[in-house]
């Protein structure tokens, strides 16, 4: 496994087309570095003696943009994979460089990567509104991982293929999640969370189970080499996220109920 990873990291990009921010590691690492410095140091210091900013209008616009972006991306991903891309879901390969729909595959894949950079604004809003409790390890790790892993895939593996299939499930989750955020912003004065909030985490867990199951299915096929590294990484990361999100679900939705029940007795 380690040898495969080293070979992966040492090879040249398989696709000569480098879309914005994918030409080298430095643009993405710079963005993530600025992000981490802001949310851990500069942001809290800047807000220390200031009142939380009222960003309700900006957040509503951001959520609407994210809902539309993810919904459109979902339609294009599904249409491309079962239509022009004609993916073989038993062993998914990137389209050849000379394929007539290769640019479709490039831009559909890139749109997902760019959206992960857009997601970083969510944490910035938390800082400016002094919602520090929402900036958990899981929150930061998930955002940083998704940006850099997306870059690594595009740079070393190419656009599309097995990775595009896997992230399509994440697009479903994000469409649901930002719909919740928008609806919650409309009902902020009513107090309490919307009844279906916990089901976002359930859908996220289902997503990782599907990704893990399909990745293992790929790995069990000795004659499928095109998706092997992607499937190996996808299965490992899915296990990590299943553990993290399960822990979040238990701490947020199960343990408080048990505590309240004990107090009621």
N, C-alpha and C positions, 0 to 999 in steps of 0.2 A: 504493500500500500504506500509506504513512504517513498519507495523508488519510483512508483507511478506519479506521485505528487511532485517529486523533484524533476522528473522528465517533463511534466506538465508546465511547471514554472520556468523551466529553462528554454522552452521552445518559443519560436517566433510566432507572432499572431498569424493564424491560418487565413485570415481575410485581410487583404491589403487596404480595404476601405475602412478608414478610421473616422467615425462620426464625432461630433464635438465632445470633449472631455474623455475620450477613449484612446487618445494617441499615446499616452504614457500614464504611469502611476501618479505622477506629481499633481496634476489638477485635482484628482479625486482625493488624494491624501491631504492636500491643502484645504479643500472644502471641509473635510472631516476634522482636520486639526482646528480650524477656526470654529467649527461647531462645538467641539469639546471644550475649547478654551472659553468660549462665550457662556455655555451653560454651566460650567463648573466654577469659573473665576470671574470673568468680566461682567456677565449678566447679573449674578447675585450682588456683586460689589456695586454696580450701577443702580440697582433697585433698592439697595440697603436703606436709604433714607427717603425713598420716594413711595408714594401711594401706588397701588396697582393701576395699570392703565386700563381704561375701558375700551376693549377691542371687539365689542360685540358685532359691529357692522363688518369689520375686516374679517373676523372669523366666519361669519355667515357667508360672505363672498368666497372665502377660501374653501369652505365646505362644499358650496355649490359647484365650484370649479373642480374639486376633487371627485364629486359624485359624477359629474358629466364626463370628466377625463377617464375615470375608471370604467364607467358604463360603456363609453365609446370604444375604449381599448379592449374590453371584454368581447364586444361584438366583432371587432377586427381580428382578435386572436382566434376565436372559434371559427369564424368564416375562413380565415387563412389556412388553419390547420386541416379543416375538412374539405376545403375548396381548392384554391390555387396551389397550396403547399402539398396537399394530398399526403399527409403524414401517415406512416405506418406505425400505429400506436403500440405494436408489439416490439418494435425496435426503431426508435425515432432517431433519424439522422438529420444533420443540417443539410440544406439544399446545396447542390454544387454551385461553385462561384459563377458558372456560366448559365445557370438556370434562369429562365425568363422572368420568374417571380422572386429572384434573389433580393432585389431591393425592397420588396414587400417585407420579406423576412427580416432584413436589416432594420427597417424603420419600425416595424411592430415590436421587435425585441428592444430596440433603443428607447421606444416610448415608455416601456416599463422601467428601464434603468433611470431615465430622467425623472419619472414620477417618484422614485425612491429619494431622489435629491429634494424634490418638492416636499416630501413628507417631513423633512428636517424642520420646516417652519413651525410644525406643531409644537416642538419643544421650545422654540423661541417665544411663541405665544404664552406658554406656561410660565416662562421666566418673567416676561413683561407683565403678567397678571399675578405674579407671586404665587403660583400654584405649584410650589416646590414638591409637595407630596406626590404629585403625579409623575415626577421625573424619577422613576424607579430604575434599578439596575436593568431590569427586563426591558423597559422602555428604551433606554439609551443603547444597550447592547443590540436590540433588535434593529433600531434605525441605522446604527453604524454598520452592523453586519450586512444588512440588505443592500446598502449603497456599495460597499467595497466588494462583496461577493458578486453583485451584479456586474461591476466593472471587470473583475477577474474572469468571469465567464465570457463576457464579450471579447476581452482582450486575448485570452489564451485558448478559448474553445470556439469562438466565432458566434455569429448571430443565429438565433433560432434553435432548432433541434429540440433535444430532450428538455433543456432548460426552459424553453418557451412553453412547453406543455405543463411543466411543474408550476411556473409562476401564474398561469392562467387561474388556478385555484385561489391564489393570493389576491388576484384582481377582484374576484367575487367577494372575498372577505372585506376588501377595502371599500367596495361599493356599499356594502352593508354598513360598515363602520362609520363612514362619513355621512351616510343617511341618518344614522343614529345621532351623530354629533350635531347635525343641522336641526333635527327635530328636537333634540335636547335644548338647543339654544333658543328655540321658540317657546319652550315650556319652562325656562329657567326660573321664572317667578313662582311657579306652582310648588316647587320644593320636591326633593327626592329624585331618584333616577327613574327613567322609563322602564316599564316592566320587562322589556325584552333585551335589556343591556347585557345580562349574563349570557344570552344566547350567542352574542358575538364571539365570546371566548370559546363556547361550545363549537361553533362553526370553524374557528381557528384550529381547534384540536382535531376536528374531523378532517380539515385540510391537510394537516401534518400526517395523519394516519393514512390518507389516500396517497400522499407523496411517498411515504415510507413503503407502503404496500406495492405501489407501481415500481419504485426503484428496486426493491427486492425481486420483483417479478422479472425485471430486466436482467439483474445480476444472475438469476438462475438459468438464463439462456446462454449457453456457452458459445453459440454462433452469433450472438449480438455483441459486437465490439464498439459500435459507433456511440452508444450511450453509456458505456461502462463507467468511465470516470465520473460523469455527471450523476449517474445513478448511485455510485458509491458515496459521493459527497452528499447527495440529496438524502439518502437513507440515514447517514450519520447525523446530519444537521436536524433532521426531523425528530430523531430521538431526543436531542438536546432541547428543542423547542417544545416537544410534548411534555418533558419534565418541567420546564420553566412555566409553561402556561397552565399545566395541571396544578402546580404549586400556587400560582396566582389565583386560580379558580377556587381552590380549597380555602386559602387564606381570606379571600374576598367574599365568597358566597356561602361556604359551608360552616367554617369555624364561628363566624359571628352569630349564626342561627343557634348553634349549640350553646354559645355563651349566653345568649338571650333566654334560651330555654332553661338553663341552669339558674339564671337570676330569677326567672319567673317562679321557679319552685321554692 
